[in-house]
């Protein structure tokens, strides 16, 4: 794991984005990461935001590693968000 990238345990369901959103600290600066509920359902199952949030928490380490690769490769969207697929 890259020591300059940290993931605080502050994930939340964002109804507007229909995604679990979570922060990353990159060299002390915060950026935003997200994974759509649809992606979580496809990967881990579940039918509700509560189940998808639980799936995120259960699979946190793998999802954070995936987000880290997106950050390192600067694969953010036009709004600066890093979206896991």
C-alpha positions in Angstrom: 0.0 0.0 0.0 1.2 3.5 -0.9 1.9 5.3 2.4 1.1 8.7 0.8 -2.5 7.5 0.2 -4.7 6.8 3.2 -8.4 5.8 3.4 -10.2 7.0 6.5 -13.2 4.9 7.5 -15.8 7.5 6.5 -17.7 5.8 3.7 -21.4 6.6 3.2 -24.2 5.9 0.8 -24.9 8.8 -1.5 -28.5 8.6 -2.7 -27.9 11.2 -5.4 -25.0 9.3 -6.9 -26.5 5.9 -6.1 -23.1 5.0 -4.8 -20.9 4.3 -1.8 -18.7 7.3 -1.5 -15.5 7.4 0.5 -12.6 9.8 0.9 -8.9 9.2 0.3 -6.1 11.4 1.6 -3.4 11.8 -1.0 -0.3 13.6 0.4 -2.6 15.2 3.0 -5.1 16.4 0.3 -8.6 14.9 0.3 -10.1 13.4 -2.9 -13.3 11.5 -3.4 -13.8 7.9 -4.5 -17.0 6.0 -5.2 -18.4 2.8 -6.4 -22.0 2.5 -7.7 -24.5 0.3 -5.9 -25.0 -1.5 -9.2 -21.3 -2.4 -9.3 -21.4 -3.6 -5.7 -24.5 -5.7 -6.4 -22.8 -7.2 -9.4 -19.7 -8.1 -7.5 -21.0 -9.0 -4.1 -24.8 -9.3 -4.3 -27.4 -7.3 -2.3 -30.5 -5.4 -3.2 -30.4 -2.3 -1.0 -28.0 0.5 -0.1 -27.6 -0.9 3.4 -26.5 -4.2 1.9 -24.1 -2.5 -0.5 -22.6 -0.4 2.3 -22.1 -3.6 4.3 -20.5 -5.3 1.2 -18.2 -2.3 0.8 -17.1 -2.6 4.5 -16.5 -6.4 4.2 -14.4 -5.9 1.0 -12.8 -2.6 2.0 -9.2 -3.7 1.6 -9.6 -4.9 -2.0 -11.7 -1.9 -3.0 -9.2 0.5 -1.4 -6.4 -1.1 -3.4 -8.4 -0.7 -6.6 -9.1 3.0 -5.7 -5.4 3.4 -5.0 -4.5 2.2 -8.5 -6.9 4.7 -10.0 -5.4 7.5 -7.9 -1.8 6.6 -8.8 -2.7 6.4 -12.5 -4.7 9.7 -12.3 -7.9 8.1 -13.6 -10.3 10.6 -12.2 -13.4 11.9 -14.0 -14.0 15.5 -15.1 -15.1 16.4 -11.5 -12.0 14.9 -9.9 -13.8 11.7 -8.6 -12.2 8.3 -8.8 -14.9 5.8 -9.7 -14.5 2.0 -9.2 -16.3 0.0 -11.9 
